[in-house]
């Protein structure tokens, strides 16, 4: 079973994303911020990461910048989850290592489309 790490400070959004990803046959791991996510990735790399961009402790952009140096052979598909269609911010996320992005509020169909495009669905 493929693993998805959901990195989100909102418990409600984590629960919704978890339900969607579980229904898409992913084993779900949750982190409340980028630092927790880094710790999880350091011990075992997931297949996919849903990454919020604004979080306390360590936000999405800081996570991406800290994630790059991890010397792991397995690289997950990183889906950057933004609340605004800020082209500059989204471009920075892609440059920093995100594979794609989705705007919140996302739903099963929008996540499935990205997962299918990535070859994970």
C-alpha positions as YAML, in Angstrom:
chain: A
units: angstrom
residues:
- id: 1
  name: UNK
  ca: [0.00, 0.00, 0.00]
- id: 2
  name: UNK
  ca: [1.30, 3.47, -0.87]
- id: 3
  name: UNK
  ca: [1.85, 5.97, 1.93]
- id: 4
  name: UNK
  ca: [0.74, 9.61, 1.98]
- id: 5
  name: UNK
  ca: [2.10, 12.09, 4.50]
- id: 6
  name: UNK
  ca: [-0.38, 14.89, 5.18]
- id: 7
  name: UNK
  ca: [1.40, 17.98, 6.51]
- id: 8
  name: UNK
  ca: [-1.26, 20.39, 7.75]
- id: 9
  name: UNK
  ca: [-1.71, 22.43, 10.93]
- id: 10
  name: UNK
  ca: [-5.53, 22.38, 10.77]
- id: 11
  name: UNK
  ca: [-6.88, 19.22, 12.39]
- id: 12
  name: UNK
  ca: [-10.13, 19.51, 10.39]
- id: 13
  name: UNK
  ca: [-8.33, 19.71, 7.05]
- id: 14
  name: UNK
  ca: [-6.02, 16.84, 8.07]
- id: 15
  name: UNK
  ca: [-9.06, 14.68, 8.85]
- id: 16
  name: UNK
  ca: [-10.75, 15.53, 5.53]
- id: 17
  name: UNK
  ca: [-7.54, 14.88, 3.58]
- id: 18
  name: UNK
  ca: [-6.95, 11.68, 5.52]
- id: 19
  name: UNK
  ca: [-10.42, 10.39, 4.67]
- id: 20
  name: UNK
  ca: [-9.95, 11.25, 0.97]
- id: 21
  name: UNK
  ca: [-6.51, 9.63, 0.78]
- id: 22
  name: UNK
  ca: [-7.66, 6.53, 2.67]
- id: 23
  name: UNK
  ca: [-10.53, 6.17, 0.20]
- id: 24
  name: UNK
  ca: [-7.93, 6.40, -2.58]
- id: 25
  name: UNK
  ca: [-6.14, 3.40, -1.02]
- id: 26
  name: UNK
  ca: [-3.28, 5.23, 0.68]
- id: 27
  name: UNK
  ca: [-1.96, 4.55, 4.14]
- id: 28
  name: UNK
  ca: [-2.00, 7.96, 5.82]
- id: 29
  name: UNK
  ca: [0.59, 9.51, 8.14]
- id: 30
  name: UNK
  ca: [-0.08, 12.95, 9.63]
- id: 31
  name: UNK
  ca: [2.15, 15.83, 10.68]
- id: 32
  name: UNK
  ca: [1.12, 19.19, 12.14]
- id: 33
  name: UNK
  ca: [4.06, 21.14, 10.71]
- id: 34
  name: UNK
  ca: [7.09, 20.91, 8.46]
- id: 35
  name: UNK
  ca: [9.47, 19.93, 11.25]
- id: 36
  name: UNK
  ca: [7.37, 16.89, 12.20]
- id: 37
  name: UNK
  ca: [7.19, 16.01, 8.51]
- id: 38
  name: UNK
  ca: [10.98, 16.19, 8.15]
- id: 39
  name: UNK
  ca: [11.39, 13.89, 11.13]
- id: 40
  name: UNK
  ca: [8.95, 11.41, 9.58]
- id: 41
  name: UNK
  ca: [10.70, 11.56, 6.17]
- id: 42
  name: UNK
  ca: [14.07, 11.07, 7.81]
- id: 43
  name: UNK
  ca: [12.93, 7.78, 9.31]
- id: 44
  name: UNK
  ca: [10.95, 6.52, 6.30]
- id: 45
  name: UNK
  ca: [10.05, 8.21, 3.03]
- id: 46
  name: UNK
  ca: [6.36, 8.20, 1.99]
- id: 47
  name: UNK
  ca: [5.23, 7.88, -1.63]
- id: 48
  name: UNK
  ca: [3.36, 11.17, -1.56]
- id: 49
  name: UNK
  ca: [3.25, 14.34, 0.55]
- id: 50
  name: UNK
  ca: [0.30, 16.74, 0.77]
- id: 51
  name: UNK
  ca: [2.03, 19.90, 2.00]
- id: 52
  name: UNK
  ca: [0.31, 22.95, 3.44]
- id: 53
  name: UNK
  ca: [2.12, 26.21, 2.80]
- id: 54
  name: UNK
  ca: [1.33, 28.22, 5.95]
- id: 55
  name: UNK
  ca: [2.02, 26.48, 9.26]
- id: 56
  name: UNK
  ca: [3.58, 27.36, 12.59]
- id: 57
  name: UNK
  ca: [7.05, 26.03, 13.50]
- id: 58
  name: UNK
  ca: [7.98, 25.30, 9.85]
- id: 59
  name: UNK
  ca: [5.89, 26.19, 6.82]
- id: 60
  name: UNK
  ca: [5.73, 24.46, 3.47]
- id: 61
  name: UNK
  ca: [8.44, 26.49, 1.75]
- id: 62
  name: UNK
  ca: [10.86, 25.96, 4.66]
- id: 63
  name: UNK
  ca: [10.05, 22.25, 4.58]
- id: 64
  name: UNK
  ca: [10.88, 22.06, 0.87]
- id: 65
  name: UNK
  ca: [14.18, 23.85, 1.40]
- id: 66
  name: UNK
  ca: [15.10, 21.56, 4.31]
- id: 67
  name: UNK
  ca: [13.83, 18.45, 2.52]
- id: 68
  name: UNK
  ca: [16.12, 18.78, -0.51]
- id: 69
  name: UNK
  ca: [19.34, 17.85, 1.34]
- id: 70
  name: UNK
  ca: [17.90, 14.59, 2.68]
- id: 71
  name: UNK
  ca: [19.93, 11.91, 0.92]
- id: 72
  name: UNK
  ca: [17.21, 9.44, 0.17]
- id: 73
  name: UNK
  ca: [16.90, 7.36, -2.96]
- id: 74
  name: UNK
  ca: [13.12, 7.44, -2.84]
- id: 75
  name: UNK
  ca: [11.63, 10.83, -3.68]
- id: 76
  name: UNK
  ca: [7.93, 11.30, -2.96]
- id: 77
  name: UNK
  ca: [5.45, 13.14, -5.15]
- id: 78
  name: UNK
  ca: [4.92, 16.46, -3.33]
- id: 79
  name: UNK
  ca: [1.60, 18.22, -3.81]
- id: 80
  name: UNK
  ca: [1.75, 21.78, -2.49]
- id: 81
  name: UNK
  ca: [-1.63, 22.85, -1.04]
- id: 82
  name: UNK
  ca: [-2.25, 26.59, -1.24]
- id: 83
  name: UNK
  ca: [-5.19, 28.79, -0.31]
- id: 84
  name: UNK
  ca: [-4.47, 31.45, -2.93]
- id: 85
  name: UNK
  ca: [-3.63, 31.29, -6.61]
- id: 86
  name: UNK
  ca: [-0.44, 33.32, -6.09]
- id: 87
  name: UNK
  ca: [1.59, 32.50, -9.22]
- id: 88
  name: UNK
  ca: [4.85, 33.74, -7.69]
- id: 89
  name: UNK
  ca: [4.45, 31.63, -4.53]
- id: 90
  name: UNK
  ca: [3.37, 28.56, -6.50]
- id: 91
  name: UNK
  ca: [6.31, 28.96, -8.87]
- id: 92
  name: UNK
  ca: [8.68, 29.23, -5.88]
- id: 93
  name: UNK
  ca: [7.21, 26.00, -4.47]
- id: 94
  name: UNK
  ca: [7.74, 24.14, -7.74]
- id: 95
  name: UNK
  ca: [11.30, 25.47, -8.00]
- id: 96
  name: UNK
  ca: [11.96, 24.43, -4.37]
- id: 97
  name: UNK
  ca: [10.91, 20.85, -5.05]
- id: 98
  name: UNK
  ca: [7.12, 20.49, -5.14]
- id: 99
  name: UNK
  ca: [5.89, 18.45, -8.10]
- id: 100
  name: UNK
  ca: [2.49, 20.09, -8.45]
- id: 101
  name: UNK
  ca: [-0.03, 22.15, -6.50]
- id: 102
  name: UNK
  ca: [-3.69, 22.14, -5.65]
- id: 103
  name: UNK
  ca: [-5.82, 24.97, -4.29]
- id: 104
  name: UNK
  ca: [-7.82, 24.59, -1.10]
- id: 105
  name: UNK
  ca: [-10.47, 23.64, -0.50]
- id: 106
  name: UNK
  ca: [-9.60, 20.53, -2.47]
- id: 107
  name: UNK
  ca: [-11.84, 17.53, -2.96]
- id: 108
  name: UNK
  ca: [-11.48, 13.89, -3.92]
- id: 109
  name: UNK
  ca: [-11.66, 14.63, -7.65]
- id: 110
  name: UNK
  ca: [-8.93, 17.30, -7.64]
- id: 111
  name: UNK
  ca: [-6.60, 15.13, -5.55]
- id: 112
  name: UNK
  ca: [-7.30, 12.05, -7.65]
- id: 113
  name: UNK
  ca: [-6.52, 13.96, -10.86]
- id: 114
  name: UNK
  ca: [-3.09, 14.99, -9.51]
- id: 115
  name: UNK
  ca: [-2.41, 11.48, -8.18]
- id: 116
  name: UNK
  ca: [-3.36, 9.90, -11.51]
- id: 117
  name: UNK
  ca: [-1.13, 12.36, -13.41]
- id: 118
  name: UNK
  ca: [1.74, 11.39, -11.10]
- id: 119
  name: UNK
  ca: [1.14, 7.69, -11.78]
- id: 120
  name: UNK
  ca: [0.24, 6.93, -8.16]
- id: 121
  name: UNK
  ca: [-3.43, 6.16, -8.65]
...
